[in-house]
Amino acid sequence: MSLLARPLRAVVCTVLVLSGCVTAGPAAADEPACGHGRALRYVVTFDRGTPEATARSQITGACGATTVYYPQIAVAVATSGDSGFGERIGLDRAFSAQASRLAAQRATDTVKPQPARAVLPATDPAKVPDADLSARQWDMRMINAGKAHAFTDGSRDVVVGVLDSGIDPDHPDLARALDRDDSAGCLTGAPDRSTAAWAPTTSVHGTHVAGIIAAADDGHGVTGVAPGVRVASVKVIDDRGYADPEAAVCGLMWAASRHLRLTNSSYFVNPWTLSCIRGNDRGVVHEALARAVEYSTAAGTLNVAAATNEAVDLTPSARSGSPGAGSGCEALPAGLRDVVAVSAVGSDRVKAGYSSYGLGVIDVTAPGGETGECVLSTVPGGYAPLCGTSMAAPHVTGVLALLASKDPDARPRQLRRTLDRGAMPMPCPADYDLTGDGTQDAYCAGYEEFNGFYGHGMVDALAAVAPRGRPDPAR
């Protein structure tokens, strides 16, 4: 299933690892006999402060191999071909999205080979249409992006980590903005800086998101919200559209280590078909993501996430050290307290029917489009319209990039407060009957200045960067 773009709905990710349990010989009497089945990847949480040597020893003793250990948050990524690895480590500490999906397939007798997705052809810059498409960018006019550019396009010192399916390095609207040094692939749970690891292979999603943030203002194609900033391709969504917990943790930790000011997460982490995390597995997934988000925020990186496209009422997620919500729908990372969660509206400024919502979860809203009028942006080889909260989130990330350019010393909480104060308040709709059948399609809780559909309101690029007392540059 998919996630945050329509028709490209992104989801949660996974990759098959070919290494398994390695043993030096016959097991000793007090050691487990390791199995050698299909190698699967696990995210493993340890008590905070656990030394790396201790974590690695425990993983080895449970018939696993450590891919990477993040001592700052005491989270490891491991692989094992032994079906008992999770139980040996502790099911309250280890989780495999791959194993979860395989178990679900076996339970329903639906194990089928995954069809190969078409590999994207390399972009030839000379063949990318060079017509000015700005007249079709209704989304940028809605958030006053063009007016904001009269004050700033953003600074190249600001780098945004696009945690997604990869950014086309050859697209003429993104080539200058792409920061190769800060790009990495995270599909194994450990960062890989090779171009092959972070470049897109089958999905246009990451390139589309990057264009909304930073496409060049050069009179050709489209223009991003912050065309003067740079973007780093941090690949966390694999070729089947999955974004597993270990990949997301890797992306967040990479962004923090590289001192990126912002990240954009237009995906949700979950091995299942919907964004809601439920059941006993939620504890490990929630804890690993919460620790990574809290660490990256403390390190100076502000994280923005799409609210997902299931049109569900989201439940706020607790901080690390606390169990996930006992009921309701938790969407990770969007529901975490330190994340700026974004809902989507159509060109009519009404919450898009697909957009999830939730009082205390949604911070602001932005254009995501509806069928027939989606958001135009960059894709490998040219430009295309896509709809979804995937498209709404990077509008907000772009405005925050302008804010970060204006105030290089601003910390995440300060940027967030400024964003909220500059948003245009939007009241709950008096009637939210999108189908005209006499039934409300969703219920909006809250008041004009803060509600479950729109949070603090529509993000406003001009209000974010215009000096107080300065006239509107269009006047």
Secondary structure, 3 states (H helix, E strand, C coil): CCCCCECCCCCCECCCCCCCCCCCCCCCCCCCCCCCCCCEEEEEECCCCCCHHHHHHHHHHCCCEEEEEECCCCEEEEEECCCCHHHHHCCCCEECHHHHHHHHHHHCCCCCCCCCCCCCCCCCHHHCCCCECHHHCHHHHHCCHHHHCCCCCCCCCCEEEEEECCCCCCCCCCCCCECHHHCEECCCCCCECCHHHHCCCCCCHHHHHHHHHHCCCCCCECCCCCCCCEEEEEECCCCCCCECHHHHHHHHHHHHHCCCCEEEECCCCCCCCCCCECCCCHHHHHHHHHHHHHHHHHCCCEEEEECCCCCCEECCECCCCCCCCCCCEECCCCCECCEEEEEEECCCCCECCCCCECCCCEEEEEECCECCECEEEEECCEEEEEECHHHHHHHHHHHHHHHHHHCCCCCHHHHHHHHHHHCECCCCCCCCCCCCCCCCCCCCCEECCEECCCECCECCHHHHHCCCCCCCCCC
